[in-house]
Amino acid sequence: MSKRLIGKFIFAISGVFLMSQAYALDAPTGSVVLRVTGHITQTNVGDEAHFDKAMLEGLTQRTTQTSTPWHDGVVRFEGPLGRAILDAVGAEGEQMRVIALNDYSSMVPASDFYEHDVILAMSADGQPLRIRDHGPLFIIYPFDENPALLNEEVLTRSVWQVKQIDVE
């Protein structure tokens, strides 16, 4: 093998190694708000990924102004993009079981997070979402931007009081 080919091989291997480290997760320093489990490649507590509020705020954020069946009028929701969370944990599944604090769960296709600007809302109209306000995390689809999303199937995926995402 030529030295040039060996050099290219070493460069390619080091690039793969660096890319695999790009999403290394630090351990949370605050209270855990979200656990991501299942088919993920990036973890920080055993075989799970735990996020505190600051970690979630460090991911790509989005503001979605939309009406929902659970609110009066249009509400401004803010939080990390769902796909940013999946990318951060190296999610490798096609489905997610999203679990709420009361153990309600719903199956959500991972593709929803990539095809739509779905967020895990942490605030509504500038106020942090408390448990009594559907928080601390509430899956919000951009219903007003895409009215076709406002259907029974997608509404059941709009889990509030999210505590865990299990990637399957």
Secondary structure, DSSP 8 states (H G I E B T S, - for coil): --HHHHHHHHHHHHHHHHHHHTT-----SS-EEEEEEES-S--SBTTBEEEEHHHHHTS-EEEEEEE-TTSSSEEEEEEEBHHHHHHHHT---SEEEEEETTS-EEEEEHHHHHHS--EEE-EETTEE--GGGT-S-EEE--TTT-GGG-SHHHHHH--BSEEEEEE-
